Amino acid sequence: MKILFDQGTPAPLRFELSAHQVSTAYEVGWSNLSNGDLLAAAENAGFELLITTDQNLRYQQNLKTRRIAILVLLTTRWPRIKLHIPTVMNAVNSMSPGAYLELKL
């Protein structure tokens, strides 16, 4: 799966997702894009999943027409996320196109 990390998503998480192709918004030059533009760019580039910590995304964007799946981590703290890697992995592997999931860890 082609995964994009939004700003704020802890970078060490990418090593736990080694079975997937992970890029960060910064790496692809999208760190300054607004949420709507970021979602459009990600979809156009073939990303299948956006992992973000932006809990307001669903209120700021109309997600009903999006093809990209969105996984929202409700914490930015890597030590906490690290304790729940199996939960994150299950969530990532269960995401389907256009799905939205908030994961409280």
N, CA and C of each residue as an Amber inpcrd file, in Angstrom:
protein
   315
   0.8460000  -1.1770000   0.0000000   0.0000000   0.0000000   0.0000000
   0.8920000   1.2410000   0.0000000   0.4790000   2.2280000  -0.7460000
   1.2060000   3.4920000  -0.8210000   0.6150000   4.4470000   0.2220000
   1.4430000   4.7890000   1.2410000   0.9850000   5.5490000   2.3950000
   1.6890000   6.8970000   2.4710000   0.9180000   7.9420000   2.7970000
   1.4620000   9.2780000   3.0000000   1.2820000   9.6700000   4.4520000
   2.3680000  10.1310000   5.0790000   2.3140000  10.6810000   6.4340000
   2.1390000  12.1860000   6.3370000   1.1360000  12.6960000   6.9950000
   0.9250000  14.1350000   7.1020000   1.9070000  14.7030000   8.1300000
   2.0330000  16.0280000   8.1630000   2.8500000  16.6810000   9.1860000
   2.3120000  16.2560000  10.5520000   3.1700000  15.9850000  11.4860000
   2.7510000  15.6050000  12.8230000   2.7090000  14.1140000  13.0630000
   2.6570000  13.3250000  12.0070000   2.6840000  11.8740000  12.1680000
   4.1110000  11.4770000  12.5250000   4.2990000  10.7910000  13.6440000
   5.6620000  10.4510000  14.0730000   6.4110000   9.6150000  13.0180000
   7.5340000  10.1380000  12.5760000   8.3150000   9.4880000  11.5230000
   8.7600000   8.0680000  11.8660000   9.0790000   7.7280000  13.1230000
   9.4980000   6.3520000  13.4080000   8.4430000   5.3020000  13.0650000
   7.1890000   5.7090000  12.9410000   6.1370000   4.7710000  12.5840000
   6.3940000   4.1250000  11.2240000   7.0870000   4.8250000  10.3530000
   7.3410000   4.2900000   9.0120000   8.1220000   2.9840000   9.0560000
   8.9860000   2.8080000  10.0490000   9.7790000   1.5880000  10.1470000
   8.9170000   0.3920000  10.5470000   7.8080000   0.6520000  11.2010000
   6.8660000  -0.4120000  11.5570000   5.9790000  -0.7940000  10.3780000
   5.9480000   0.0550000   9.3730000   5.1220000  -0.1720000   8.1830000
   5.9890000  -0.5410000   6.9820000   7.0700000  -1.2620000   7.2330000
   8.0490000  -1.5560000   6.1850000   7.4890000  -2.3940000   5.0380000
   6.3610000  -3.0490000   5.2470000   5.7370000  -3.8230000   4.1680000
   5.0220000  -2.9070000   3.1750000   4.9410000  -1.6280000   3.5110000
   4.2500000  -0.6520000   2.6680000   5.2400000   0.3880000   2.1550000
   4.8150000   1.1310000   1.1410000   5.6300000   2.2320000   0.6120000
   5.1850000   3.5110000   1.3220000   6.0410000   4.0240000   2.2120000
   5.6850000   5.1810000   3.0340000   6.5000000   6.4050000   2.6220000
   5.8040000   7.5270000   2.4510000   6.4420000   8.8170000   2.1880000
   5.8400000   9.8370000   3.1370000   6.5860000  10.8910000   3.4080000
   6.0450000  11.9790000   4.2230000   5.6800000  13.1450000   3.3120000
   4.7750000  13.9800000   3.7930000   4.3960000  15.1690000   3.0210000
   5.6260000  16.0220000   2.7430000   6.5260000  16.0920000   3.6970000
   7.7530000  16.8620000   3.5240000   8.6050000  16.2890000   2.3960000
   8.7710000  14.9760000   2.3810000   9.6190000  14.3350000   1.3660000
   9.1260000  14.5690000  -0.0570000   7.8090000  14.6200000  -0.2290000
   7.2700000  14.8100000  -1.5780000   7.0110000  16.2810000  -1.8970000
   7.4050000  17.1800000  -0.9810000   7.2930000  18.6120000  -1.2450000
   5.9220000  19.1920000  -0.9770000   5.1170000  18.5240000  -0.1510000
   3.7470000  18.9730000   0.1060000   3.5430000  19.4840000   1.5220000
   4.5920000  19.7900000   2.2360000   4.4450000  20.1760000   3.6430000
   3.7030000  21.4950000   3.8270000   3.6270000  22.3160000   2.8000000
   2.9390000  23.6030000   2.9160000   1.5320000  23.5950000   2.3310000
   1.0800000  22.4320000   1.8630000  -0.2610000  22.3700000   1.2720000
  -1.3300000  22.3500000   2.3590000  -2.4540000  22.9830000   2.0670000
  -3.5990000  22.9110000   2.9750000  -4.1910000  21.5070000   2.8820000
  -5.0550000  21.1580000   3.8160000  -5.6030000  19.8030000   3.8450000
  -6.2830000  19.3910000   2.5480000  -7.1140000  20.2550000   1.9970000
  -7.8100000  19.9260000   0.7550000  -6.8480000  19.6990000  -0.3960000
  -5.8620000  20.5760000  -0.5180000  -4.8670000  20.4360000  -1.5830000
  -3.9910000  19.2110000  -1.3630000  -3.6820000  18.9170000  -0.0920000
  -2.8780000  17.7420000   0.2240000  -3.6270000  16.4660000  -0.1440000
  -4.8950000  16.3870000   0.1830000  -5.6890000  15.2070000  -0.1660000
  -5.7740000  15.0240000  -1.6730000  -5.9900000  16.1060000  -2.3950000
  -6.0780000  16.0290000  -3.8580000  -4.7420000  15.5960000  -4.4640000
  -3.6470000  16.1760000  -3.9870000  -2.3260000  15.8160000  -4.5050000
  -2.0120000  14.3510000  -4.2070000  -2.3420000  13.9070000  -3.0060000
  -2.0800000  12.5210000  -2.6240000  -2.8750000  11.5540000  -3.4940000
  -4.1320000  11.8560000  -3.7170000  -4.9460000  10.9930000  -4.5790000
  -4.4040000  10.9730000  -6.0050000  -4.0400000  12.1290000  -6.5180000
  -3.5080000  12.2090000  -7.8840000  -2.1870000  11.4670000  -8.0330000
  -1.4210000  11.3650000  -6.9440000  -0.1300000  10.6660000  -6.9730000
  -0.2740000   9.1760000  -6.6660000  -1.4970000   8.7230000  -6.4530000
  -1.7280000   7.3090000  -6.2420000  -1.5900000   6.8140000  -4.8120000
  -1.5460000   7.7390000  -3.8520000  -1.5070000   7.3030000  -2.4560000
  -2.8530000   6.6920000  -2.0940000  -2.8080000   5.6110000  -1.3280000
  -4.0200000   4.9080000  -0.9430000  -4.4640000   5.2280000   0.4750000
  -3.5200000   5.6930000   1.3040000  -3.8160000   5.9610000   2.7090000
  -3.0430000   7.1840000   3.1730000  -3.7350000   8.0650000   3.8740000
  -3.1130000   9.1980000   4.5540000  -3.1780000   8.9130000   6.0410000
  -2.0260000   8.9500000   6.7030000  -1.9950000   8.8440000   8.1590000
  -1.6830000  10.2340000   8.6950000  -2.5590000  10.7070000   9.5630000
  -2.4580000  12.0630000  10.0710000  -2.7590000  12.0890000  11.5650000
  -2.4330000  13.1790000  12.2030000  -2.8180000  13.4030000  13.5930000
  -3.7880000  14.5840000  13.6800000  -4.2310000  15.0780000  12.5340000
  -5.1370000  16.2230000  12.4590000  -6.5710000  15.7790000  12.7510000
  -7.0120000  15.9990000  13.9760000  -8.3300000  15.5560000  14.3960000
  -9.4570000  16.4110000  13.8250000  -9.1320000  17.5390000  13.2210000
 -10.1460000  18.4180000  12.6490000 -10.3900000  18.1680000  11.1700000
  -9.6300000  17.2890000  10.5810000  -9.7040000  17.0560000   9.1360000
 -11.1230000  16.7490000   8.6730000 -11.8250000  15.8840000   9.3860000
 -13.1670000  15.4970000   8.9420000 -14.1650000  16.6460000   9.0240000
 -13.8650000  17.6530000   9.8570000 -14.7520000  18.8070000   9.9600000
 -14.4080000  19.8830000   8.9310000 -13.1730000  19.8640000   8.4470000
 -12.6980000  20.8840000   7.5200000 -12.8690000  20.4870000   6.0620000
 -13.0080000  19.1940000   5.8020000 -13.0490000  18.7110000   4.4260000
 -14.2680000  17.8270000   4.2010000 -14.7790000  17.8540000   2.9750000
 -15.8280000  16.9090000   2.5840000 -15.1210000  15.6300000   2.1540000
 -15.1720000  14.6170000   2.9860000 -14.4320000  13.3880000   2.7270000
 -15.2490000  12.3490000   1.9650000 -16.5200000  12.6140000   1.7250000
 -17.3960000  11.6270000   1.0780000 -16.9750000  11.2900000  -0.3430000
 -16.3360000  12.2300000  -1.0190000 -15.9550000  11.9870000  -2.4130000
 -14.4990000  11.5420000  -2.5560000 -13.8160000  11.3670000  -1.4640000
 -12.3890000  11.0100000  -1.5010000 -12.1900000   9.5180000  -1.7340000
 -11.1900000   9.2190000  -2.5420000 -10.7940000   7.8260000  -2.7770000
  -9.7590000   7.3660000  -1.7600000  -8.9730000   8.3060000  -1.2520000
  -7.9080000   7.9660000  -0.3200000  -8.5070000   7.6390000   1.0530000
  -8.0060000   6.6080000   1.6820000  -8.4050000   6.2720000   3.0420000
  -7.6400000   7.1870000   3.9990000  -8.2510000   7.4880000   5.1360000
  -7.6370000   8.3870000   6.1100000  -7.6570000   7.7260000   7.4800000
  -6.4740000   7.6130000   8.0620000  -6.3190000   7.0860000   9.4140000
  -5.8170000   8.2180000  10.2930000  -6.5990000   8.5770000  11.3040000
  -6.2420000   9.6590000  12.2120000  -5.7650000   9.0490000  13.5270000
  -4.5260000   9.3370000  13.8740000  -3.9890000   8.9310000  15.1660000
  -4.3090000  10.0470000  16.1480000  -4.9570000   9.7150000  17.2510000
  -5.4060000  10.7430000  18.1820000  -4.3300000  11.1490000  19.1790000
  -3.0850000  10.8470000  18.8640000  -1.9390000  11.3170000  19.6370000
  -0.7580000  11.4860000  18.6930000   0.1310000  12.3940000  19.0370000
   1.3700000  12.5630000  18.2670000   2.5430000  11.9410000  19.0040000
   2.2980000  11.4100000  20.1900000   3.3700000  10.9060000  21.0520000
   3.8410000   9.5270000  20.6020000   5.0620000   9.4680000  20.0590000
   5.6210000   8.2080000  19.5860000   5.6850000   7.1430000  20.6800000
   6.1060000   7.4490000  21.9160000   6.1430000   6.3920000  22.9380000
   4.7820000   5.7120000  23.1430000   3.7160000   6.4800000  23.0650000
   2.3710000   5.9040000  23.2160000   2.0000000   5.0830000  21.9860000
   2.2490000   5.6300000  20.7990000   1.9230000   4.9100000  19.5630000
   2.7010000   3.5950000  19.5000000   3.9620000   3.6430000  19.8860000
   4.8260000   2.4570000  19.8290000   4.2550000   1.2950000  20.6400000
   3.5880000   1.6010000  21.7300000   2.9810000   0.5580000  22.5600000
   1.8000000  -0.1360000  21.8770000   1.2650000   0.5030000  20.8400000
   0.0600000   0.0030000  20.1740000   0.2910000  -0.3250000  18.6930000
   1.5060000  -0.6940000  18.3510000   1.8220000  -0.9940000  16.9410000
   0.8930000  -2.0530000  16.3510000   0.5920000  -3.1490000  17.0430000
  -0.3320000  -4.1270000  16.4460000  -1.6960000  -3.5250000  16.1020000
  -2.1910000  -2.6300000  16.9490000  -3.4690000  -1.9730000  16.6820000
  -3.3670000  -1.0890000  15.4450000  -2.2710000  -0.3470000  15.3400000
  -2.0550000   0.5130000  14.1700000  -1.9420000  -0.3420000  12.9160000
  -1.1870000  -1.4260000  12.9890000  -1.0060000  -2.3110000  11.8270000
  -2.3490000  -2.9020000  11.3790000  -3.1560000  -3.3440000  12.3250000
  -4.4740000  -3.8820000  11.9810000  -5.3360000  -2.8220000  11.3090000
  -5.2770000  -1.6120000  11.8180000  -6.0520000  -0.5240000  11.2240000
  -5.5830000  -0.2410000   9.8010000  -4.2740000  -0.1290000   9.6210000
  -3.7170000   0.1360000   8.2870000  -4.1440000  -0.9530000   7.3120000
  -4.0130000  -2.1850000   7.7200000  -4.3240000  -3.3110000   6.8300000
  -5.8120000  -3.4860000   6.5560000  -6.6570000  -2.8770000   7.3770000
  -8.0990000  -3.0150000   7.1720000  -8.7100000  -1.8340000   6.4090000
  -7.9230000  -0.8160000   6.1190000  -8.4630000   0.3790000   5.4560000
  -8.8180000   0.0810000   4.0090000  -9.9720000   0.5690000   3.5970000
 -10.4120000   0.4260000   2.2150000 -10.5230000   1.8170000   1.5980000
 -10.5800000   1.9170000   0.2750000 -10.6430000   3.2290000  -0.3750000
 -11.7800000   4.0920000   0.1860000 -11.4510000   5.3160000   0.5380000
 -12.4230000   6.2690000   1.0420000 -12.7720000   6.1000000   2.5150000
 -12.2060000   5.1050000   3.1890000 -12.5140000   4.8770000   4.6000000
 -11.9010000   5.9780000   5.4770000 -12.5280000   6.1810000   6.6120000
 -12.0370000   7.1480000   7.6060000 -12.0840000   6.4740000   8.9670000
 -10.9700000   6.5400000   9.6990000 -10.9090000   5.9030000  11.0090000
 -10.0860000   6.7600000  11.9490000 -10.6180000   7.0110000  13.1340000
  -9.8600000   7.6690000  14.1900000  -9.4250000   6.5890000  15.1650000
  -8.1470000   6.5620000  15.4670000  -7.5910000   5.5160000  16.3090000
  -7.1040000   6.1300000  17.6130000  -7.8170000   5.8410000  18.6850000
  -7.4200000   6.3250000  20.0030000  -6.4490000   5.3210000  20.6040000
  -5.2710000   5.7730000  20.9330000  -4.2440000   4.8890000  21.4730000
  -3.9150000   5.2540000  22.9030000
